[in-house]
Amino acid sequence: MLIGFAANHGEGQVIVMVIIDASILFAYLLLRPYNSRGGHILGTYLATTRLLATGLMVAFIERFALAAIPRVVVGIIIAVLFSVSVVVIAINILMLAFKEIRSLKFDNMRHYLSRSVEPQDSAIEPVRCRSVTSTMALVVCPPPPSNPC
């Protein structure tokens, strides 16, 4: 929407985008929207990277008439900033997934070590159902059988 209203004014677009990104960074630093320290650091890092990349867009304003080679260098720097951000996000996703998988594995191991097997006359063992505290799984347990006696 901003680009549509200021289509012929690149300088105005860059200034407004820098103001918006600076306010986003200020909000992250002031409000701390995440519960964990890692989430706060990641959000602040991404907001800082975005502010830096937007600030470097000044090199592409026509009024400054920057030569082609410096504009290419600035473009490469912006691309590297965003590439590093993508790698950081991918590493964060992998770390969270590994943490969740490890937590599920330990929950299952604790379940199998703690369950007791009751001897029965029949060859069929009763099905035991447990609740899972993970957000990655949903267990639906059948209702317990009623005793006809």
C-alpha positions as CSV (number, residue, x, y, z in Angstrom):
1,M,0.0,0.0,0.0
2,L,2.8,2.4,0.9
3,I,4.6,1.7,-2.4
4,G,1.3,2.3,-4.4
5,F,0.7,5.7,-2.8
6,A,4.4,6.9,-3.2
7,A,5.1,5.1,-6.5
8,N,7.1,8.0,-7.9
9,H,8.9,8.9,-4.6
10,G,11.6,6.3,-3.8
11,E,13.1,8.5,-1.1
12,G,9.8,8.8,0.7
13,Q,9.3,5.1,0.5
14,V,12.7,4.3,2.1
15,I,12.1,6.9,4.8
16,V,8.7,5.6,5.8
17,M,10.0,1.9,5.7
18,V,13.0,2.9,7.9
19,I,10.5,4.6,10.4
20,I,8.3,1.5,10.4
21,D,11.2,-0.9,10.9
22,A,12.7,1.3,13.6
23,S,9.4,1.3,15.4
24,I,9.2,-2.5,15.2
25,L,12.7,-2.8,16.6
26,F,11.8,-0.4,19.4
27,A,8.6,-2.4,20.2
28,Y,10.6,-5.6,20.4
29,L,13.1,-4.0,22.8
30,L,10.5,-2.3,24.9
31,L,7.6,-4.9,25.0
32,R,9.6,-8.2,25.0
33,P,6.7,-10.1,23.3
34,Y,8.2,-13.6,23.7
35,N,8.2,-15.8,26.8
36,S,11.7,-17.2,26.4
37,R,15.1,-15.4,26.2
38,G,15.9,-17.2,22.9
39,G,12.6,-16.0,21.3
40,H,13.4,-12.4,22.4
41,I,16.9,-12.6,21.0
42,L,15.7,-14.1,17.7
43,G,12.9,-11.5,17.2
44,T,15.3,-8.6,18.0
45,Y,17.9,-10.0,15.7
46,L,15.4,-10.3,12.8
47,A,14.1,-6.8,13.5
48,T,17.6,-5.4,13.5
49,T,18.5,-7.2,10.3
50,R,15.4,-5.8,8.6
51,L,16.2,-2.3,9.8
52,L,19.8,-2.5,8.5
53,A,18.6,-3.9,5.1
54,T,16.0,-1.2,4.8
55,G,18.5,1.5,5.8
56,L,20.9,0.3,3.1
57,M,18.1,0.8,0.5
58,V,19.2,4.5,0.6
59,A,21.9,3.6,-1.9
60,F,19.2,2.9,-4.5
61,I,17.6,6.4,-4.3
62,E,18.0,8.0,-7.7
63,R,18.6,11.5,-6.3
64,F,21.9,10.4,-4.8
65,A,23.1,9.1,-8.2
66,L,25.4,6.4,-6.7
67,A,27.5,4.6,-9.3
68,A,26.6,1.1,-10.4
69,I,29.4,-0.8,-8.6
70,P,28.6,0.6,-5.1
71,R,24.9,-0.2,-5.6
72,V,25.8,-3.8,-6.5
73,V,28.0,-4.1,-3.4
74,V,25.1,-2.7,-1.3
75,G,22.7,-5.2,-2.9
76,I,25.1,-8.1,-2.1
77,I,25.3,-6.9,1.5
78,I,21.5,-6.9,1.7
79,A,21.4,-10.3,0.2
80,V,23.9,-11.7,2.7
81,L,22.0,-10.1,5.6
82,F,18.8,-11.8,4.6
83,S,20.6,-15.1,3.8
84,V,22.2,-15.2,7.3
85,S,18.7,-14.5,8.7
86,V,17.3,-17.5,6.8
87,V,20.1,-19.8,8.1
88,V,19.5,-18.6,11.7
89,I,15.8,-19.3,11.4
90,A,16.5,-22.8,9.9
91,I,18.8,-23.6,12.7
92,N,16.2,-22.4,15.2
93,I,13.6,-24.6,13.6
94,L,15.9,-27.6,13.7
95,M,16.8,-27.0,17.4
96,L,13.1,-26.7,18.4
97,A,12.2,-29.9,16.4
98,F,15.1,-31.8,18.0
99,K,14.0,-30.6,21.4
100,E,10.4,-31.8,20.8
101,I,11.5,-35.2,19.4
102,R,13.8,-35.7,22.4
103,S,11.1,-34.8,24.8
104,L,8.7,-37.2,23.1
105,K,11.2,-40.0,23.2
106,F,11.9,-39.5,26.9
107,D,8.1,-39.4,27.6
108,N,7.6,-42.7,25.8
109,M,10.6,-44.3,27.6
110,R,9.2,-43.2,31.0
111,H,5.8,-44.6,30.1
112,Y,7.1,-48.0,29.2
113,L,9.4,-48.2,32.3
114,S,6.6,-47.2,34.7
115,R,3.7,-49.3,33.5
116,S,2.8,-52.4,35.3
117,V,1.7,-55.6,33.6
118,E,-1.0,-57.5,35.5
119,P,-1.2,-61.3,34.9
120,Q,-4.4,-62.4,33.3
121,D,-5.9,-65.8,32.4
122,S,-6.6,-64.8,28.8
123,A,-3.9,-64.3,26.2
124,I,-5.2,-60.8,25.4
125,E,-3.8,-58.0,27.5
126,P,-5.9,-54.9,28.2
127,V,-5.1,-51.8,26.2
128,R,-3.8,-49.0,28.4
129,C,-4.2,-45.4,27.3
130,R,-2.2,-42.5,28.6
131,S,-2.4,-38.8,28.0
132,V,0.4,-37.1,26.1
133,T,1.5,-33.7,27.2
134,S,3.2,-32.8,24.0
135,T,1.8,-30.3,21.5
136,M,2.8,-32.5,18.6
137,A,0.6,-35.5,19.3
138,L,-3.1,-36.2,20.0
139,V,-4.2,-39.4,21.7
140,V,-7.8,-40.4,21.6
141,C,-8.6,-43.0,24.3
142,P,-11.7,-45.2,24.1
143,P,-14.0,-45.1,27.1
144,P,-13.4,-47.7,29.7
145,P,-15.6,-50.8,29.4
146,S,-18.5,-51.0,31.7
147,N,-18.7,-53.9,34.1
148,P,-21.9,-55.9,33.4
149,C,-21.9,-57.6,36.9
